[in-house]
Amino acid sequence: SISSGHIKSADGSSIVRQGNTTVVCGIKLELSKPTAENPEQGFIVPNVTIPAMCNPGFKSGPPSAEAQALSTFIKEVISSSGCVDLRDLCPVAGRSAWVLYLDVICLDHDGNLRDAAVAALMAALGSLKLPTVVFDSEMEQISVTKDLSCLPMNSRAVSCSFCVFDQDLVADPTWEEETNAQSAVTLVILDSGDICLTEQTGASALSGDTFQTAVSCAANQIGERRVGKECRSRWSPY
C-alpha cells in the first residue's frame, strides 16, 4: 500500500507498506545558491535512517552499515534513473536553486527494505510541489510566491529484490530469508522496461540463467504496474 502527500509538515511525503515492512519518506525544500561548477542545477540530498525500534537486529547509536549502504543505494537510484532533472530544481540559473532534503525512515523492517524505500522515494517525489521563484532583475532580488507546480518526473523506477539459495530465487524476501540467504540481488527497472541499476551482495555468484530469471520476474512486475494491475506482494520461490 502506498499513501503520498499526507504529511503536512513536509513538502512531499509518502508512506509505503510492503508486507510487514513500513517506510516513510519526507522531503523538505530549501532555497540555496547553485555551485559555480553547475550553475543551472539544484541538489538532492538523500538520507536513510533505520532506528533500533524497527527491528531487534539494530541498536541505537551511529548509523548502521546497512543504513549507510541504503543511503548510497538511494543516491545511485536517483542518479542512474534520471527520474528528476536537476535543472528543473534551478529556477534562476546562477542565483537560486532548490535543495531537496530527502529523508527515508524505516518504521518496521521485515526484509525487502530496498524495494520499499525506492517505492517511497518515487511516491514522495511525485507528491512534491515547488513554489514559484521570481527574480527581479532591476532590484536583483529573489522572491518566492505561493503558486505551486508539480516537480517534473522524467521516469519512475521500481526496485525488485531477490535472495539466492543454491541458485534458487526467492523474491520479496523477508528479514529471516535475507539473514539466511547465500547472496542477494536487487534490480532497479524504469517504467520503460530498461534496467538502470543492479546490486548484488553476498559470497555466492549468480549464474547467467539465474540472473535472467530475476530479470524476467522484475520485468513482469513492471508490466503489471504499467497496465494498472494489482501486484503481488509476495511471489513464490523460483
N, C-alpha and C positions, 0 to 999 in steps of 0.2 A: 504494500500500500504506500502511496506517495501523496503527501499533502504539502502544498507550497504557498508561500506568501502570507502565512497566518501569524508569524511572529512580529508583532508591531514594533518592537524595539530595534529591528534590523531592517535594512533597506531591501534585502532579498533574503528569502529563507525557505527551508524545506525540512520535512520530517519523513524519513523513509524507514519502513519496517519490512524486513525480508526474513521470513522465518522467525526466529527468536532474536534476531539482531536488529537493533534500532539505532539510527544515526540521525543527528540533527546538523544542519548546515546553515550558517548565518553569514551574511555579507554586510559589511559596513563600508560606507563611502567616505572618502576624504579627498579634498581638492589640494593638489600639490603642484610643483613645477617639474616639467619633464627634464630628463637629463640632456646634457649637451650632445651626447652620442646619438640619442634617439629623441629628437625634439618633437616628433609627431606621434609619440606613443605613450600610453598610460601604463599602469602597473597592476599586476595581480599577485597578491602575497598570500599563499595558502598556508594553513597550519592545522595539524591534526592533533587532537587530544584524546587519549584513551585512559580515562580515570580508573582508579582501583575499584570503584563501585560497579563497573560494568562486567567484571569477570574475576573470579577468585585467583586467576593466574597472574594478575597485575597488582603491583604495590604502589603506594603513594611515594612521591618523590620526583626526581627529574624525569623528563620524557623518556619513555622506554625505547628500546631499539626498534620495536615494531611501529611505534608512533612516528619516529623519525623516518623510517623506511616508507611508511604510508604517506607522509608529507611529501617526500621526494617523488613518490609514485603519482600523487595528485598533480604535482607541478609538471611532471612529464606528460600526463594526460592532457592537461591544458595546452601545453606547447605542441605536442605531436598531433593532436586532433584538429587544431586550428579553429576550435569552437568559437573563440572570441578574437576578433581582430583588434590588437592593441591600439591601432589608430582610431578606432571608434571610441576609445577612452580618452582622447585628447581633443577637447572642444576648441581650444585655441593653441595652435602649434607654437611651441617655444615658450608659452606663457603659463598655461594651466593644463593639468592632466588629472584624471581620476585615478585614485588608488583604491583597489578593491581588496579589503582585508577579508579573506575567506577562511572562516573557522569551521572545521568539521569536528564534531564531538560525538563520541560513541557513548550511548546510554546503556545499551545491552550488547554484549559481544558473545555470540554463539557461533562464530565462524563466518566465512564469506564476507569479511569486512570490506575488502576492496570493491566488490560489486555494489554493496550498499552505499559506500562513500561516493563512488562515481555517479550513481543514480541521484544521490542527494545533491551533488555538485551541479549536475545538469538541471535539476529542478529548481535549485536556488538561483542559478544564472538566468533561467527562463522567467523567473518572477521579478527579477531586478528591473527597476525603473530609474533612469538617470535624470536629474534635474537639468534644466536648460541653462547653459552658461553664456552670458552676453559680455562681449568685450567692447568697451567704449574707446575707440582709437584716439579721439581727441583728448579725453581725460586720462587715457591709459589706465582705466580701471576695469576690473572684472567683477561682475555681479551674477548671482545665482537666483533664478526665478523659481516659482513653484510649478511651472509647467514640466510635466514628466513625460518621458518617452522610453519605450522598452529597449533594452540592450539588444542589438542585433546578434543573432546566433547563426553563424555560418554552417554549423553542423552540430550533431548531437552524438555522443558516444555512449556505448553500453559495454560494461565490463562483464566478462564471463570467466569464472574461476573453476578449476578442476584440481582434485587431488589424484595422485597416481599411486596405485598399489599393484606392483608387478605388471606394469604396462596396462592395467585396467583403470579406467577413468571413473571418478565419482564427481558429478557436477554439483554446484551449490553446496560445498562441503560444510559440515557442522564443525564446531570447535574440537570435538573429540576426533573427528575424521582428520582434521588438519594436524592435530597433535601426533597422530599415529601414522600419517602418510609418509611414504618414502620421499616424495617431492610434490611440488605444486606448480601449476602453470596458470597464468592469467592472460586472457586475450582481450584487448580493447578494440572494438569494432565500431566504425562510424555508421550512421544510418544509410550511407551509400553502399555499405557492404564491404568497404575497404578496411583492412587491419592496420591500425595506426600504432599499436604498441603491443609487445609481448614481454612477459616477465616470467622467469622460471626460478624456483628456489629448490634447494634440496640436493642430495648427492646423486640421485638416480637420473640418468639422462633419458629423454623421451626418444622412442623410435619414430621413424618417419610416419608409419601407419597410425601410431597413437596420436601424434600431433595433428595429422589430417582429420582424425576423428573428432578431436577437440575443435578444430576449425569448422567442421561441418555442423557440430552441435551449436556452436556460437552463431553461425550464420543462420541456422534455423530459428534461433531466438530473435535475431534481428528481423527476420522475415515476419515472424508472428507479431512483433511490435509495430512493424511498418503498416500492416493491414488492420491493426487495431484489435487483434485477438488477445484474449487473456493469456498471459504467460504462466507457465507452471512455476510455482515457487520451489518445487522440489523435483529434480529429474531422477530417473532411475539410473543405476550404475551402468556404464558401458564397458 
